[in-house]
């Protein structure tokens, strides 16, 4: 019996999130179904995080114990044969004893994509948030730069319980221009529930001049509450977990 670390990608559109919820279609349920066909007998796989309904991933990490008599590449290929088309194992490696993909993580990196259009675009809207009018790119990056370092995000996300700290350290935050849109990249030691989507929503509103930069800065420095709102799930992607 060995402990394996697997990097997973999935299109979150047709899942009710990552975490198993009875027999409802979730990423965890489908992965565990595939593993059982390979002889896995565990109760639950371990994961780096539980993405919400509609959120995508290219760098989710899971761990599980499995008796496997063949090489690692054949494990990846065998599991992919049993997974649905919207989930795929990207890589497999042996993990050290006691490895936990969530608690051993030093940082996580997320991407959030926007595209700019006054009307709907069914193909683009599967993986990006349609925004109009176009936010000022230089203001978006000014907001992103102000996120760097340690802040208390109590009013910009939700802790898992009332006793948990709401302070987070942001290592990287930037906007990158793309064809017909832009992409937000953020890396932190960890994230509060809905934190990335809330930050994206507010930055867009500052870029559209619906919220002043001063109010945005006040929310970071003093916990000033800003207007309610959250960017939709389909623009978000868990891109990488660092150990």
N, C-alpha and C positions, 0 to 999 in steps of 0.2 A: 504494500500500500504506500503510495507516494502522494505528496501534496503538490498540486499543479497550480500555476498562475496562468490565467488566460486573458488575453486582450480581446475585447469584443467590440464590434461595430453593429449598430442597428438603426433602422429607420423607425422612429417612434410613432409615426402617424397612426397606425392601426393597433397600438398597444394602450392599455390602461395603466401606463407607467411601467417601471421596472419591477417593483415589489410584488410578490405573489399575493393574490387576493382570491382565495378559493380557486375555483375553476375558470375565473375570468381571464381573458387573454392578456398576459403580461410577459415581459421579457424573461423574468426569472422562471416562470412556469414553463415556457418553451425550452429554455436551456436545460432545466432539470429533466424534462421529458426526453430530450436528446441524450443526456448523460445516462439516464436509466437504461436506455437501449444499449449502452456500452458497459453495463454492469455496475454502474454507480448505485450505492445503496444508502447514501447519506440522507439526512433530514432536510438540509437546506444548504445551498451554496452561500459563500460569503461574497460580498461585493464592496466596491469602493464608494458607492453612493446609490441612492434610490432616485433615479430621475422621474419627473412627473409625466403624466399622460401627455403624449405628443412631443416630448423632448427627445432629441436624437443623440447618438453617441458614435464617436469614432475611436475613443480611447477608454471605454469602460474596462474595469479590471475585476475579475472574479477569481475565487480560489475554491478548490475542492479536492478531497482525497479520492483516489481512484487506483484500483489494481489494473495496471495496463502492461501487457507483456511485449509491446512493440515500441518503435521509436516515437519521438515527439511529433514529427511531421505526420505520421500516420494517425496519431490521436487527433490532431487538428483536422485532417481530411475526413476522418470517420465521423467526428462530431458535426462537421459542416454538412455532411450527407444527410444527417437527421434533423437539421435545423431548418426552419422556414426561410424563404428567400429574403425576408427583411431582417435577419440576424446572420452574422458571420463571424467566426473566430478568425482573428488576424494573426495571432501568434500564441504559442504555448511554450512555457518553460517550467522546469522544476523549481519549486519554491523552498526556502529554508523552513525548517521546523518552526511552527508557531506563527508563520506569516499570516497577517490579516490585511486584506486590501484596503480597508477603511482606516484602521487605527495606526497602521504603519506608514500611511501616506504623509509626505512632507508638504505637498502642494497639489493643487488641482488647477487645470486650465480649461476655461470655457470660451467658446466663440458664440457670437450672436450676429446674425446677418439681417440687414435691411435691404429692401429695394425701393426705388422711388418711382411712383407712378400714380396718376390721378384715378386710374381705373384698375380693376382686378386683373390678375394674370394667373390663371389656374396652375400653370407649371411652376412658376417661381414661388408661389405662395405655399408650397409644400415645405419649403426649407428657409423661408425668409418672411419678415414682417413688412407688409406694404405700408409705406409712409408717404404722406403728402400734406403740406408742402415740404420741400427738401430742407432739412435742418442745415445750418451753417457748419461746414466741416471743421473750421478752425475753432468754433465754440465747442463742438463735440470733443475735440482733442484737448481743449482747455479744461473741460470737465474731467476727462479721463486722467489728465496729469495730476489734478487735485486729489485723486483717489489714492495715489501712491503713499505707502507708509501705513501706520496703524491708525485705525479709526474705530469708533463705536457705532455700529450699524443698527442699533436697537430700533430706530424708526424706519429703517430701509430694508428690513428682513425680519424673519421670525426665528427665534431660538427653539430648539426641540423641547426645552422645558424651562420653567421660570427661573431655575437656579443656574442655568448655563450662561457663560459669558457671551456677550454680543460683540466683543472686540475682535477684529480680524486684521491681518497684515496683508496688504496688497503689494505684490512684487512687480507686477506688470499690468498696465492698463493703457490701452491705446485704440484708436480708430484707424482703419486702413481703407482707403478708397478702392472700390471695385467697380467693374462695369455696371452702370445703372444703379449703383447702390454703395453700401459701405459695410464694414465688418468690425465689430467690437471684440477685442481680445483682452481677457483678464485672467490673471493667475494670482492665487492667494493661498495662504496656509490652509484655509477652509472657508466655507460659505454658509450663510444662514439660509433658511428656507425662503425661496423666491427672491433672494437678494440680487442675483444677476439680472433677472427680468425686471425687477423694480428699478435698478440702476439704469438699465437701458431706457426704460420708459421716461424716466426723469431727465436723462441727458438729451433725449430727443426733444422733449418739451422745452428745455433750455435752448437747444439749437434752433427751435422754431420760434423762439422768443415769447413763449407762453409763460415761462418761469424765468426769473432773472438769475444771472449767475451768482449774485449776492445771496439770494435765497438758497440756491444750491449749496453754496459754500457754508451757509449757516446750518444747513441740515447735517453736513459733515462735521463741522466744528462744535456745534451746540445742540444738536439733536432737534433742530426746528422741524416741525412737521410740514410736509409739502402735500400737494394735491394727491388724492388717491388715484391709483392706476398701476397697471403692470403690463409689460410687453407680452404678447402671446407666446405660448410654449413652442410653436413650430419653428421659430427662428433660432432656438437655442441648441447647442451641441456640446456635450462633454467631450473635449478633445484629447485630454491627457491627464494622467495621474502620475505624479513623481514620487519616487521612493529613495 
